């Protein structure tokens, strides 16, 4: 019986490269969460408006999600290490600007630039891993990458709380500078350059259409709750003037996204027929693992970040924790995610990756539904931390292995595009999930608070004022209500209502994760890795050769 050839194993230098790639991922992920706990201090020092507060948080996300695909494709052409180094430089310099920002307008502008740097870094790290590691080592490397994302999403609030409490909100950005220097030195020393052999011109029109597609969609998802999903909010001001139409701007942004997406697909097909390069080779979607994996990643991401959105708000405004205490609670998620990294490495040679994805998503469901079940105004922290550990374990297990499943049949020369596509799918899923779960959180909070105040006999005008204050401040007004003995009963009702909102947001996240679990069954059942051996590698090689021949 013929045996499959032995898989090449990574050397020490490649494992050191993974360390610095993981630190680069940490830099990007931490920045997307660390700012949330620094916002109150930023408001106090820079005296920024509520609209500016929103854009300090969302400018980064909007640009980041819009450019992932573009920079993933460019990395394949210009060199993956070169793109990673350039992205870290842009991100680090922008962090210096953010730390020194004298006012809200400059801070928001710098956050846009940070988003550009982040979009240069994230898909490139995945592409480098895909090009560097093989076989079991690739599974371990993806496990480390995925656990880093899950863990750092929880470490961000802890780090931000500590820096903001003991130093200044400016250090929430300043911390990126020494980390950036370490990453640059490590990547330069240990990461090998790699790039695609395709020397055809870059598809500039396709790049523009991809940015318009993602940018208008993410903007609509982010701003829908504040501008109105269909009917415009009363007195809506948009782009410096009163909004003149009976329809909110949001449907127009969604329409623009759909038109851009159609144009992107049509343009890519046109160029492919003429044997010219495309921003995204559409034949990648003929690979079942890539196509179905991206669908699963988008759906799973709808639910994965629900807790990161609602739990810090609840802990600080209903439970009364400060930013640092909130970070300590969320540390349970980070620990669970890092534990998953070791478990995934141990299982990678015994279990098909798709089954590890399913186990991870199941753990996420148990964790997030468990958190919803124990949420109460007087809930002990231990129960929440325990379920956060389970949830974090699931994130660490599922995120990395799903990434490996998506990219396993993607040719190395197109790994940047593949990485950018799956990262974009996750970002769009996260944006959609945050929009929906945020709506669940605040709509439930507002409706239950209105009912409670009505039962308490509070006059309608006063009740409306209290509901608006609590919802618009994401619960921040509760502390002020509690400070006045006359409004303490209203504050207690607001705590209970915010708890209801957080609970139903958690249950909604669990529902999305159930859909994500169902979506993974389109990836097949798989067998044990050693039972499939070289046959699978042979099938993958034949598929890649067929696709290459088709393009030629």
C-alpha positions in Angstrom: 0.0 0.0 0.0 1.4 3.4 -1.0 1.9 6.0 1.6 1.4 9.7 1.2 4.6 11.6 1.2 5.6 13.1 4.5 4.4 16.7 5.0 7.1 19.3 5.4 7.5 20.6 8.9 8.1 24.2 10.0 11.5 25.2 11.2 12.3 27.3 14.3 12.6 30.5 12.2 9.1 30.0 10.9 7.7 29.5 14.4 9.4 32.8 15.5 7.8 34.4 12.5 4.4 33.2 13.8 5.1 34.9 17.1 5.5 38.3 15.5 2.6 37.7 13.1 0.4 37.0 16.2 1.6 40.2 17.9 0.7 42.1 14.7 -2.8 40.6 14.8 -3.0 41.6 18.5 -2.1 45.2 17.6 -5.1 45.4 15.2 -7.7 43.6 17.3 -6.9 45.3 20.5 -7.3 48.7 18.9 -10.8 47.8 17.7 -11.9 47.2 21.4 -9.5 49.3 23.6 -11.1 52.6 22.5 -14.5 51.7 23.8 -13.5 52.0 27.5 -11.5 55.1 26.8 -14.5 57.1 25.3 -15.7 58.7 28.5 -12.2 60.2 29.2 -11.9 61.3 25.6 -15.3 63.1 25.9 -14.2 64.9 29.1 -10.9 66.1 27.7 -11.7 66.9 24.1 -15.4 68.0 24.7 -16.6 66.1 21.7 -20.3 65.7 20.7 -22.3 62.5 20.7 -22.0 62.2 16.9 -18.2 62.6 17.2 -18.1 59.9 19.9 -19.8 57.5 17.4 -17.3 58.3 14.7 -14.3 57.9 16.9 -15.4 54.3 17.3 -16.7 53.7 13.8 -14.3 55.5 11.5 -11.8 52.7 12.0 -14.3 49.9 11.4 -15.7 51.5 8.2 -12.3 51.9 6.5 -10.9 48.7 7.8 -13.8 46.6 6.4 -13.8 48.4 3.1 -10.2 47.9 2.3 -9.5 44.3 3.4 -10.1 42.8 0.0 -8.0 45.4 -1.8 -5.0 45.1 0.4 -5.3 41.3 0.5 -5.0 41.3 -3.3 -2.2 43.9 -3.4 -0.2 41.9 -0.9 -0.1 38.9 -3.3 1.4 41.2 -6.0 3.8 43.5 -4.2 5.0 41.1 -1.5 3.3 39.9 1.6 6.1 40.8 4.0 6.4 44.2 2.4 2.7 44.9 2.8 2.8 43.8 6.4 5.7 46.1 7.2 4.0 49.0 5.4 0.8 48.4 7.3 2.5 48.3 10.7 4.3 51.6 9.9 1.0 53.3 8.8 -0.8 52.0 11.9 2.0 53.0 14.3 2.4 56.5 12.9 -1.4 57.0 13.0 -1.4 55.9 16.6 1.1 58.6 17.4 -1.2 61.1 15.8 -4.2 59.8 17.7 -2.4 60.0 21.0 -1.5 63.6 20.3 -4.8 64.7 18.8 -5.9 68.1 20.1 -9.6 67.9 19.2 -12.3 65.4 18.1 -12.1 66.2 14.4 -8.4 65.4 14.1 -8.8 62.2 16.2 -11.6 61.0 13.8 -9.4 61.7 10.8 -6.5 59.8 12.4 -8.9 56.9 13.1 -9.6 56.7 9.4 -5.8 56.4 8.7 -5.5 53.7 11.4 -8.2 51.7 9.6 -6.1 51.8 6.4 -3.1 50.4 8.3 -5.2 47.7 10.0 -6.6 46.6 6.6 -3.1 46.3 5.3 -2.1 44.1 8.2 -4.9 41.6 9.0 -5.3 39.8 5.6 -1.6 39.8 5.0 -0.9 37.9 8.3 -3.3 35.2 7.2 -1.8 35.1 3.7 1.8 34.7 5.2 0.6 31.8 7.4 -1.1 30.2 4.4 2.1 30.5 2.3 4.5 29.5 5.1 3.0 26.5 6.9 1.8 23.1 5.6 -0.2 20.2 7.0 -0.5 19.8 10.7 1.7 22.9 11.3 -0.7 25.0 9.3 -3.6 23.9 11.6 -1.5 24.8 14.7 -0.6 28.2 13.1 -4.2 29.0 12.3 -5.2 27.9 15.8 -2.7 30.4 17.3 -4.0 33.1 14.9 -7.6 32.5 15.7 -7.1 32.3 19.5 -5.1 35.6 19.3 -8.2 37.3 17.7 -10.6 35.9 20.3 -8.3 36.6 23.3 -7.2 40.1 22.3 -10.9 41.1 21.7 -11.3 40.6 25.5 -7.9 41.9 26.5 -8.5 45.2 24.8 -11.1 46.5 27.4 -8.8 45.3 30.3 -5.8 47.1 28.8 -7.8 50.2 27.9 -9.3 50.3 31.4 -5.9 50.1 33.1 -4.3 52.7 30.8 -7.2 55.1 31.0 -7.6 54.7 34.8 -4.0 54.9 35.9 -2.5 57.1 33.1 -4.5 58.7 30.3 -6.8 57.7 27.4 -3.9 58.9 25.1 -1.9 55.8 26.2 -4.7 53.6 24.7 -3.2 54.7 21.4 0.4 55.3 22.6 0.8 51.7 23.6 0.8 50.8 19.9 4.1 52.6 19.3 6.5 50.2 21.2 4.4 47.2 20.0 4.8 48.5 16.4 8.6 48.7 16.8 8.8 45.2 18.1 6.7 43.9 15.2 8.8 45.7 12.6 12.0 44.2 14.0 10.6 40.7 14.3 8.9 40.6 10.9 12.1 42.0 9.2 14.2 39.3 11.0 12.0 36.2 10.7 9.3 36.5 8.0 10.3 35.5 4.5 9.1 37.5 1.5 6.6 35.8 -0.8 4.4 37.0 -3.7 2.3 35.8 -6.6 4.0 35.2 -10.0 1.1 37.0 -11.7 2.6 40.2 -13.3 -0.6 41.4 -15.0 -1.9 44.9 -14.1 -3.9 45.4 -11.0 -7.7 45.7 -11.6 -8.2 49.3 -10.4 -11.9 49.5 -11.4 -12.6 46.2 -9.5 -10.7 47.6 -6.5 -12.9 50.8 -6.5 -16.1 48.8 -6.9 -15.1 46.4 -4.0 -14.5 49.4 -1.7 -17.8 51.0 -2.7 -19.6 47.7 -2.1 -18.2 47.0 1.4 -18.0 50.7 2.4 -21.6 51.6 1.7 -22.9 48.3 3.2 -20.9 48.7 6.4 -21.9 52.4 6.7 -25.5 51.4 6.4 -25.2 48.7 9.1 -23.4 51.0 11.4 -25.6 54.1 11.1 -29.0 52.4 10.6 -30.0 52.7 14.3 -29.1 56.4 14.5 -30.4 57.6 11.1 -33.4 55.3 10.8 -33.6 52.0 8.9 -36.4 53.1 6.6 -38.1 56.3 7.8 -35.7 59.1 8.8 -35.4 60.1 12.4 -37.2 63.2 13.5 -35.1 66.3 12.7 -32.5 64.3 10.9 -29.4 66.2 9.8 -27.1 64.6 7.3 -24.0 65.9 5.5 -24.4 69.3 7.2 -28.1 69.9 6.3 -31.6 68.8 6.9 -32.5 65.5 5.2 -35.1 66.4 2.5 -36.5 62.9 1.6 -39.3 60.9 3.3 -36.9 57.9 3.2 -33.8 57.6 5.5 -30.4 57.7 3.8 -29.8 54.1 4.9 -31.8 52.3 2.2 -30.0 54.5 -0.4 -26.6 53.2 1.0 -27.9 49.6 0.8 -29.0 50.2 -2.8 -25.6 51.7 -3.7 -23.9 48.6 -2.2 -26.1 46.3 -4.2 -25.5 48.2 -7.4 -21.7 48.3 -6.7 -21.7 44.5 -6.0 -23.5 43.8 -9.3 -21.0 46.0 -11.1 -18.1 44.3 -9.4 -19.3 40.8 -10.4 -20.1 41.9 -14.0 -16.8 43.8 -14.4 -14.8 40.8 -13.0 -16.5 38.4 -15.4 -15.8 40.8 -18.3 -12.1 40.9 -17.5 -11.9 37.2 -16.9 -13.4 36.5 -20.4 -10.6 38.6 -21.9 -7.9 36.9 -19.8 -7.1 39.9 -17.7 -6.5 40.1 -14.0 -9.5 40.6 -11.6 -9.6 42.1 -8.1 -11.1 38.8 -6.9 -10.9 35.7 -9.2 -14.5 34.6 -9.1 -13.5 31.0 -9.8 -12.3 30.9 -6.2 -16.0 30.5 -5.4 -16.1 27.3 -7.4 -14.0 25.8 -4.6 -16.7 24.3 -2.2 -14.7 24.8 0.9 -14.0 28.4 0.1 -17.5 29.3 -1.0 -19.4 27.5 1.8 -16.8 28.4 4.4 -17.2 32.2 3.7 -21.0 31.8 4.1 -20.5 30.0 7.4 -17.9 32.6 8.6 -20.3 35.5 7.8 -23.2 33.8 9.7 -21.1 32.8 12.7 -19.7 36.4 12.9 -23.2 37.7 13.3 -23.3 36.1 16.7 -19.7 36.0 17.8 -19.3 39.6 18.9 -22.7 40.1 20.5 -21.3 39.7 24.0 -18.4 42.1 23.4 -20.9 44.7 22.5 -23.5 44.3 25.2 -21.7 42.9 28.2 -19.3 45.9 28.9 -22.2 48.3 28.7 -24.2 46.1 31.2 -21.3 45.6 33.6 -20.5 49.3 33.8 -23.9 50.9 33.7 -26.2 48.3 35.3 -23.7 46.5 37.6 -21.7 49.6 38.5 -18.2 48.2 37.5 -15.5 50.6 36.4 -13.5 50.1 33.2 -10.8 48.1 34.8 -13.2 45.8 36.7 -15.0 45.2 33.4 -11.7 44.2 31.8 -11.0 41.7 34.5 -14.4 40.0 33.9 -13.8 39.8 30.2 -10.5 38.2 30.8 -12.4 35.0 31.2 -13.0 35.1 27.5 -9.4 35.7 26.7 -8.2 32.8 28.9 -10.7 30.5 27.2 -9.6 31.5 23.8 -5.9 30.9 24.6 -6.7 27.5 26.1 -8.4 26.6 22.8 -5.2 27.3 21.0 -3.5 24.4 22.8 -6.5 22.1 22.5 -6.7 22.8 18.7 -3.0 22.0 18.3 -3.4 18.7 20.2 -6.5 17.7 18.1 -5.3 18.9 14.7 -3.8 15.5 13.8 -6.7 13.4 15.2 -9.8 15.3 14.1 -11.1 16.8 10.9 -10.9 20.7 11.2 -14.6 21.1 10.3 -15.5 19.0 13.4 -13.4 21.3 15.5 -15.3 24.2 14.0 -18.6 22.6 15.1 -17.3 21.9 18.6 -16.2 25.5 18.9 -19.5 27.0 17.7 -21.3 24.6 20.1 -19.2 25.9 23.0 -19.9 29.5 21.9 -23.7 28.7 21.9 -23.5 27.2 25.4 -21.4 30.1 26.7 -23.4 33.0 25.3 -26.8 31.4 26.1 -25.5 30.6 29.6 -24.5 34.3 30.1 -28.0 35.3 29.1 -29.5 32.9 31.6 -27.5 34.2 34.6 -27.7 38.0 33.9 -29.4 39.8 36.8 -28.8 43.1 38.5 -27.2 41.2 41.4 -25.6 38.4 39.4 -22.3 37.2 40.9 -19.3 37.7 38.6 -18.1 34.1 38.9 -21.0 32.7 36.9 -20.5 35.2 34.1 -16.7 34.6 34.0 -17.3 30.8 33.8 -19.6 31.1 30.8 -17.2 33.7 29.2 -14.5 31.1 29.5 -16.6 28.5 27.7 -17.6 31.1 25.1 -13.9 32.2 24.6 -12.9 28.6 24.2 -15.4 28.2 21.4 -14.2 31.4 19.7 -10.6 30.3 19.8 -11.5 26.8 18.5 -13.9 27.8 15.8 -12.3 31.0 14.4 -9.0 29.5 13.5 -10.2 26.2 12.2 -12.9 27.8 10.1 -10.2 30.0 8.6 -8.1 26.9 7.8 -11.1 25.2 6.2 -11.8 28.3 4.0 -8.2 28.6 2.8 -7.1 25.0 2.6 -7.8 24.6 -1.2 -6.9 28.2 -2.2 -3.7 28.3 -4.2 -0.8 29.9 -2.4 -0.4 32.6 -5.1 -4.0 33.8 -4.4 -3.8 33.4 -0.6 -3.9 37.2 0.0 -7.1 37.5 -2.0 -8.5 34.5 -0.2 -7.5 35.9 3.2 -9.0 39.3 2.3 -12.2 37.7 1.2 -12.7 35.7 4.4 -11.7 38.6 6.5 -14.3 40.8 4.7 -16.9 38.1 5.2 -16.2 38.2 8.9 -16.2 42.0 9.1 -19.5 42.2 7.2 -21.0 39.6 9.5 -19.7 41.4 12.6 -21.1 44.7 11.4 -24.5 43.1 10.7 -24.5 41.3 14.0 -23.6 44.5 15.9 -26.4 46.4 14.1 -29.0 43.7 14.9 -27.8 42.9 18.4 -27.4 46.6 19.2 -31.0 47.2 18.1 -32.2 44.2 20.2 -30.2 45.6 23.2 -31.5 49.2 23.1 -35.0 48.5 21.8 -35.7 45.9 24.5 -34.2 48.3 27.1 -36.4 51.2 26.0 -39.6 49.2 25.7 -39.2 47.4 29.1 -38.2 50.6 30.8 -41.2 52.4 29.4 -43.5 49.6 30.7 -41.9 49.7 34.1 -42.2 53.5 34.5 -45.8 53.3 33.4 -46.5 50.7 36.0 -44.8 52.9 38.6 -47.2 55.8 37.7 -44.5 58.0 36.2 -46.1 60.7 34.0 -45.7 60.0 30.3 -43.6 63.1 29.6 -41.1 62.3 32.3 -41.0 58.6 31.3 -40.2 59.5 27.7 -37.4 61.8 28.9 -35.9 59.1 31.1 -36.2 56.4 28.4 -34.5 58.7 25.9 -31.7 59.6 28.3 -31.0 56.0 29.2 -31.1 54.6 25.6 -29.2 57.5 24.0 -26.4 57.2 26.6 -26.3 53.4 26.4 -27.2 53.3 30.1 -24.7 55.9 31.1 -27.5 58.1 32.5 -28.3 55.5 35.1 -25.6 56.8 37.5 -27.0 60.3 37.3 -30.5 59.1 38.0 -29.2 57.1 41.0 -27.4 60.1 42.5 -30.7 61.9 43.0 -32.9 60.3 45.7 -36.0 61.4 43.9 -35.1 59.4 40.8 -33.5 56.4 42.4 -36.6 54.2 41.7 -36.2 55.2 38.0 -32.5 54.2 38.1 -33.4 50.8 39.5 -36.0 50.3 36.8 -33.4 51.3 34.2 -30.9 48.8 35.6 -33.5 46.0 35.3 -34.4 47.1 31.8 -30.8 47.2 30.6 -30.4 43.8 32.1 -33.4 42.6 30.0 -31.9 44.1 26.9 -28.5 42.5 27.5 -30.2 39.1 28.2 -32.2 39.2 24.9 -29.1 40.4 23.0 -27.3 37.3 24.3 -30.1 35.0 23.3 -30.2 36.6 19.8 -26.5 36.0 19.5 -27.0 32.4 20.4 -29.6 32.1 17.7 -27.3 33.4 15.1 -24.6 31.0 16.2 -27.1 28.2 15.8 -27.6 29.3 12.2 -23.8 29.4 11.8 -23.6 25.8 13.2 -26.1 24.7 10.6 -24.2 26.5 7.9 -21.1 24.4 8.7 -22.8 21.2 7.5 -22.5 22.6 4.0 -18.8 22.0 4.4 -19.3 18.2 4.5 -18.8 15.7 7.3 -15.2 14.8 6.7 -13.3 11.9 8.0 -10.2 11.6 10.2 -7.3 13.3 8.6 -5.1 10.2 8.5 -7.9 8.2 6.8 -7.9 10.6 3.9 -4.2 11.2 3.7 -2.6 11.8 0.3 -5.9 11.2 -1.6 -7.2 14.6 -0.4 -4.0 16.3 -1.3 -4.2 14.7 -4.8 -7.8 15.9 -5.2 -6.9 19.4 -4.1 -3.9 19.5 -6.5 -6.1 18.3 -9.4 -8.7 20.9 -8.6 -6.1 23.7 -8.6 -4.6 22.5 -11.9 -8.0 22.5 -13.5 -8.7 26.1 -12.3 -5.3 27.3 -13.5 -5.9 25.7 -16.9 -9.3 27.3 -17.1 -7.8 30.8 -16.5 -5.2 30.2 -19.2 
